[in-house]
Amino acid sequence: MFTKILKGGEIVIPKEIRKKTGISPGDKVEIKTSEEGIVILPLKTSHTDNTKGIVKGRLSLEELEEIYSSE
């Protein structure tokens, strides 16, 4: 699969690859070089990252697990 490098150095990851890897706009990726070239790896998100901003204030671990399990 091919893509272009845009003016600001941005690249577009083709939809098929985004879908296959589960990455979405706003997700973080790691970029490394290897002997073969450039490698882009999706970063795994934590439960904390997944629930960030849902509820204000402090919650217990049990309350966080209940929120996460309802997604």
Secondary structure, 3 states (H helix, E strand, C coil): CCCCECCCCCECCCHHHHHHHCCCCCCCEEEEEECCEEEEEECCCCHHHHHCCCCCCCCCHHHHHHHHHCC
